Amino acid sequence: MMKKLFALLLAAVMLLGAGATALAAEPADYDVRATDSSKTNSLTVGMFAGEGLKNGRLELTYPEGLTLVSARGTLDAEAGITDLDASKSGTVHFAWAAYAAQKEGTQLLQLTFRGQHGKSYELTLTETETGKQAKYQLAFDFRFADVMDENAWYYDAVYAAYDAGLMNGVGEGLFAPNATLDRATLATVLYREAGESAAKGTASFTDIAEGQWYTDAVNWAAEQGVVNGYPDGTFRPEAPITRQEMATMLYRYWKLRGGKYTAKDDVLAGYQDRGEVADWALEAMSWTVQSGIIVGMTPTTLNPAGGATRAQVALVLVNYLKLN
């Protein structure tokens, strides 16, 4: 009964704006942490108490460009009471009173913001009673403007491939997930994964000129046996890559890195379009399906001659990295 009465009186003091005696902060010791934003379009900030902190009153200000999505006090009701006001854009007022000194790392406040990815914002935390200030940088990971839907099947794969340094965008902040990848780009992706080793010579492809963004990658891939050209002596760097070409290049690269493949029974037998797989791609397609790197376009079709989109390639690369 006494504890309940104390809590009610303390709540009344806080909500009416108590003076320094009731809410004088202990020596300021706060820890402000932001969660990793690599898997989400929002960023959550938590404020944690230092050892022995009991009561406090704070003002947090954030700049234009940030949107406060949610704010809540996280101190357990059994441990104390809180007063939170986030009604005014750009400012959050927060006060709390604990029944006992808090353990270090006790979370007091949780805020979730949305901002522009690739940018950093400055938060200012002011201790109301003392006027002491601390500033924190809130940095959002880069995001492609056309890959913002967290529910898209390729969302995680695109950023995993990007974070691994394997795939970049197409410029102007875009990834173009539904665009078909070209042959030169996949050669470049594997070249990056290999550490961009210099080729000892140059490929004999008639359409690979010196000084192009893909020249070194294609020369390296040809030298290592990862890619072949066409009978007319061309490589066709800008030609859309097919799913079976993608599988073959990746399979050759995997063998180059020491991978060995033992075929089970015909793993492609259940696909209606197995007969459309070219002879030169049959082993590679079997390896990718058996390894779980490539799945069918549907449960019964592979579409081996169809173009591979940039999002599909990102997923294949992420699945490949899991093998190693």
C-alpha positions as CSV (number, residue, x, y, z in Angstrom):
1,M,0.0,0.0,0.0
2,M,2.8,2.4,0.9
3,K,4.7,1.6,-2.3
4,K,1.6,2.3,-4.4
5,L,1.0,5.6,-2.6
6,F,4.6,6.6,-3.1
7,A,4.3,5.8,-6.8
8,L,1.2,7.9,-7.2
9,L,2.8,10.8,-5.4
10,L,6.0,10.5,-7.4
11,A,4.0,10.4,-10.6
12,A,2.1,13.5,-9.7
13,V,5.4,15.4,-8.9
14,M,6.9,14.3,-12.3
15,L,3.8,15.2,-14.4
16,L,3.5,18.6,-12.7
17,G,7.1,19.5,-13.4
18,A,9.1,18.8,-10.2
19,G,12.0,21.0,-9.2
20,A,15.7,20.0,-8.9
21,T,15.2,18.2,-5.6
22,A,12.6,15.7,-6.8
23,L,14.2,15.0,-10.2
24,A,17.8,16.1,-9.8
25,A,19.8,13.7,-11.9
26,E,22.6,11.6,-10.6
27,P,26.0,12.3,-12.2
28,A,25.1,11.9,-15.8
29,D,25.9,8.5,-17.2
30,Y,23.9,7.5,-20.2
31,D,24.6,5.2,-23.0
32,V,22.9,5.8,-26.3
33,R,23.0,3.0,-28.9
34,A,21.6,2.6,-32.3
35,T,20.8,-0.8,-33.8
36,D,22.3,-2.0,-37.0
37,S,20.2,-0.7,-39.9
38,S,21.4,-3.2,-42.5
39,K,18.2,-5.2,-42.3
40,T,15.6,-2.5,-42.0
41,N,14.6,0.8,-43.4
42,S,14.2,2.3,-39.9
43,L,16.8,2.7,-37.1
44,T,16.1,2.2,-33.4
45,V,17.9,4.1,-30.7
46,G,18.0,3.0,-27.2
47,M,19.1,5.0,-24.1
48,F,20.5,3.0,-21.3
49,A,21.3,3.9,-17.7
50,G,24.8,3.9,-16.1
51,E,25.5,2.2,-12.8
52,G,23.4,3.6,-9.9
53,L,21.3,6.0,-11.9
54,K,17.9,6.6,-10.3
55,N,16.1,9.8,-11.5
56,G,16.5,12.0,-14.5
57,R,14.9,14.5,-16.8
58,L,16.2,14.8,-20.4
59,E,15.5,16.5,-23.6
60,L,16.5,14.9,-26.9
61,T,16.5,17.0,-30.1
62,Y,16.8,15.6,-33.6
63,P,17.1,17.5,-36.9
64,E,14.7,18.0,-39.8
65,G,15.0,15.1,-42.1
66,L,14.5,12.5,-39.4
67,T,11.0,11.2,-38.7
68,L,10.2,9.9,-35.3
69,V,8.2,6.7,-35.9
70,S,7.7,5.6,-32.3
71,A,8.8,6.5,-28.8
72,R,8.3,4.6,-25.6
73,G,9.7,4.4,-22.1
74,T,11.1,1.0,-21.4
75,L,11.7,1.1,-17.6
76,D,9.8,-1.7,-16.0
77,A,6.7,-0.4,-14.2
78,E,7.8,-2.4,-11.1
79,A,11.1,-0.5,-11.2
80,G,9.8,3.0,-11.5
81,I,7.6,5.5,-13.4
82,T,8.3,7.5,-16.6
83,D,6.9,10.6,-18.3
84,L,7.4,10.9,-22.1
85,D,6.3,13.7,-24.4
86,A,7.2,13.3,-28.1
87,S,4.3,15.4,-29.4
88,K,6.5,18.2,-30.7
89,S,8.4,17.5,-33.9
90,G,12.1,17.6,-33.4
91,T,12.0,17.2,-29.6
92,V,11.5,14.4,-27.1
93,H,11.1,15.1,-23.4
94,F,11.6,12.2,-21.1
95,A,11.7,11.9,-17.3
96,W,11.8,9.0,-15.0
97,A,12.0,8.1,-11.3
98,A,13.2,4.7,-10.2
99,Y,12.4,3.1,-6.8
100,A,16.1,1.9,-6.6
101,A,19.4,2.6,-8.2
102,Q,19.5,1.0,-11.7
103,K,21.9,-1.6,-12.8
104,E,24.3,-0.6,-15.6
105,G,22.7,-1.2,-19.0
106,T,19.1,-0.9,-17.9
107,Q,17.2,0.5,-20.9
108,L,15.1,3.6,-20.2
109,L,13.9,4.8,-23.6
110,Q,13.5,3.4,-27.1
111,L,13.0,5.6,-30.2
112,T,12.6,4.6,-33.8
113,F,13.5,6.9,-36.6
114,R,13.2,7.0,-40.4
115,G,15.7,9.0,-42.4
116,Q,17.5,9.1,-45.7
117,H,19.8,6.1,-46.1
118,G,23.5,6.9,-46.6
119,K,23.2,10.0,-44.4
120,S,24.2,10.7,-40.8
121,Y,22.1,12.8,-38.4
122,E,23.2,14.5,-35.1
123,L,21.1,13.9,-32.0
124,T,21.5,16.2,-29.0
125,L,20.8,14.9,-25.5
126,T,20.5,17.6,-22.8
127,E,20.2,16.9,-19.1
128,T,17.5,19.3,-18.2
129,E,18.5,19.9,-14.6
130,T,22.2,20.6,-15.2
131,G,22.2,21.7,-18.8
132,K,24.9,19.2,-19.7
133,Q,24.8,18.1,-23.3
134,A,26.0,15.1,-25.3
135,K,25.9,14.7,-29.1
136,Y,25.4,11.4,-31.0
137,Q,25.7,10.6,-34.7
138,L,22.8,8.5,-36.1
139,A,24.0,7.0,-39.3
140,F,21.8,5.1,-41.8
141,D,23.3,2.5,-44.0
142,F,23.1,3.2,-47.7
143,R,20.0,1.9,-49.4
144,F,19.1,1.7,-53.1
145,A,16.0,3.8,-53.9
146,D,14.5,0.9,-55.8
147,V,15.2,-1.7,-53.1
148,M,13.4,-0.3,-50.1
149,D,10.6,-2.9,-49.6
150,E,11.7,-5.1,-46.7
151,N,9.2,-7.7,-47.8
152,A,10.6,-8.1,-51.3
153,W,12.1,-11.6,-51.8
154,Y,15.4,-10.2,-52.9
155,Y,15.8,-7.4,-50.2
156,D,18.2,-9.3,-48.0
157,A,20.1,-10.8,-50.9
158,V,20.7,-7.5,-52.6
159,Y,22.2,-5.9,-49.5
160,A,24.2,-9.0,-48.6
161,A,25.8,-9.0,-52.1
162,Y,26.3,-5.2,-51.8
163,D,27.9,-5.4,-48.4
164,A,30.1,-8.2,-49.5
165,G,31.5,-5.9,-52.2
166,L,30.3,-8.2,-55.0
167,M,27.5,-6.1,-56.6
168,N,27.1,-2.4,-57.0
169,G,24.2,-0.4,-58.3
170,V,23.7,0.9,-61.8
171,G,24.1,4.6,-60.9
172,E,21.9,7.4,-59.5
173,G,21.2,5.4,-56.3
174,L,19.5,2.5,-58.2
175,F,20.1,-1.2,-58.2
176,A,17.7,-2.2,-60.9
177,P,16.7,-5.6,-59.4
178,N,14.5,-6.6,-62.3
179,A,16.9,-5.7,-65.0
180,T,18.7,-8.6,-66.7
181,L,22.4,-8.9,-65.8
182,D,24.9,-8.9,-68.6
183,R,27.8,-11.2,-69.1
184,A,30.5,-8.7,-68.4
185,T,29.0,-7.8,-65.0
186,L,29.0,-11.4,-63.8
187,A,32.6,-11.8,-64.9
188,T,33.4,-8.7,-62.9
189,V,31.5,-10.0,-59.8
190,L,33.6,-13.2,-59.8
191,Y,36.7,-11.2,-60.4
192,R,36.0,-9.1,-57.3
193,E,35.3,-12.2,-55.3
194,A,38.7,-13.6,-56.3
195,G,40.5,-10.5,-55.1
196,E,40.9,-8.9,-58.5
197,S,44.1,-10.8,-59.4
198,A,45.8,-9.5,-62.6
199,A,45.6,-11.6,-65.7
200,K,48.9,-12.7,-67.1
201,G,47.8,-12.1,-70.7
202,T,44.9,-10.8,-72.6
203,A,42.0,-12.7,-74.0
204,S,41.6,-13.0,-77.7
205,F,38.0,-11.8,-77.8
206,T,37.5,-9.5,-80.7
207,D,35.0,-7.3,-78.9
208,I,36.9,-6.7,-75.6
209,A,38.8,-3.4,-76.0
210,E,41.4,-2.2,-73.7
211,G,40.4,0.3,-71.0
212,Q,36.8,-0.8,-70.5
213,W,35.4,-1.2,-67.0
214,Y,35.2,-4.9,-67.6
215,T,38.4,-5.5,-69.6
216,D,40.5,-6.8,-66.7
217,A,37.7,-9.0,-65.3
218,V,36.9,-10.6,-68.6
219,N,40.6,-11.2,-69.4
220,W,41.1,-12.8,-66.0
221,A,38.0,-14.9,-66.3
222,A,39.0,-16.2,-69.8
223,E,42.6,-17.0,-68.6
224,Q,41.2,-19.0,-65.6
225,G,38.7,-20.9,-67.7
226,V,35.7,-19.3,-66.0
227,V,34.3,-18.0,-69.3
228,N,34.4,-19.0,-72.9
229,G,33.5,-16.9,-75.9
230,Y,31.4,-17.6,-78.9
231,P,32.5,-19.5,-82.1
232,D,32.9,-16.2,-83.9
233,G,35.6,-15.0,-81.4
234,T,33.4,-12.6,-79.5
235,F,32.5,-12.5,-75.8
236,R,29.5,-10.2,-76.1
237,P,30.0,-8.4,-72.8
238,E,26.7,-6.5,-72.9
239,A,24.6,-9.5,-73.8
240,P,22.0,-10.6,-71.2
241,I,23.3,-13.6,-69.3
242,T,21.1,-16.7,-69.2
243,R,20.5,-18.8,-66.1
244,Q,22.5,-21.6,-67.5
245,E,25.4,-19.3,-68.4
246,M,25.3,-17.9,-64.9
247,A,25.4,-21.5,-63.4
248,T,28.2,-22.5,-65.7
249,M,30.4,-19.5,-64.9
250,L,29.8,-19.9,-61.2
251,Y,30.5,-23.7,-61.3
252,R,33.8,-23.2,-63.2
253,Y,34.8,-20.6,-60.6
254,W,33.9,-22.9,-57.8
255,K,36.1,-25.7,-59.3
256,L,38.9,-23.1,-59.7
257,R,38.7,-22.5,-56.0
258,G,39.1,-26.3,-55.3
259,G,35.4,-27.3,-55.2
260,K,34.5,-30.9,-56.1
261,Y,31.2,-32.2,-57.2
262,T,29.8,-35.7,-57.0
263,A,26.5,-36.0,-58.8
264,K,23.7,-37.8,-57.2
265,D,20.9,-39.2,-59.4
266,D,19.6,-36.9,-62.1
267,V,18.6,-34.0,-59.9
268,L,17.0,-32.2,-62.8
269,A,14.7,-35.1,-63.6
270,G,11.7,-33.5,-61.9
271,Y,11.9,-30.4,-64.1
272,Q,9.7,-30.3,-67.2
273,D,12.2,-28.3,-69.2
274,R,15.2,-30.4,-68.4
275,G,15.6,-31.1,-72.1
276,E,16.2,-27.4,-72.7
277,V,19.4,-27.4,-70.7
278,A,22.4,-27.3,-73.0
279,D,24.9,-30.1,-72.9
280,W,27.7,-27.8,-71.9
281,A,25.6,-26.5,-68.9
282,L,24.2,-29.8,-67.7
283,E,26.7,-30.5,-65.0
284,A,26.8,-26.9,-63.8
285,M,23.0,-26.7,-63.6
286,S,22.9,-30.1,-61.8
287,W,25.5,-28.8,-59.3
288,T,23.7,-25.5,-58.6
289,V,20.3,-27.3,-58.1
290,Q,21.8,-30.0,-55.9
291,S,23.7,-27.5,-53.8
292,G,20.6,-25.3,-53.4
293,I,22.3,-22.3,-55.1
294,I,19.7,-22.1,-57.9
295,V,16.1,-23.1,-57.5
296,G,13.6,-23.4,-60.3
297,M,11.6,-20.6,-61.6
298,T,8.7,-22.7,-60.5
299,P,8.7,-26.1,-58.7
300,T,8.8,-27.8,-62.1
301,T,10.6,-25.4,-64.4
302,L,14.3,-24.2,-64.6
303,N,14.0,-21.8,-67.6
304,P,17.7,-22.4,-68.4
305,A,17.8,-20.2,-71.5
306,G,15.9,-17.3,-69.8
307,G,17.7,-14.2,-68.6
308,A,18.9,-13.9,-65.0
309,T,17.9,-10.7,-63.3
310,R,20.2,-8.7,-61.1
311,A,18.1,-9.7,-58.1
312,Q,18.3,-13.4,-59.0
313,V,22.0,-13.2,-59.4
314,A,22.3,-11.5,-56.0
315,L,20.4,-14.4,-54.4
316,V,22.5,-17.0,-56.2
317,L,25.7,-15.3,-55.0
318,V,24.5,-15.2,-51.4
319,N,23.6,-18.9,-51.6
320,Y,27.0,-19.6,-53.1
321,L,28.8,-17.8,-50.3
322,K,27.0,-20.0,-47.8
323,L,28.9,-23.0,-49.3
324,N,32.2,-21.7,-48.2
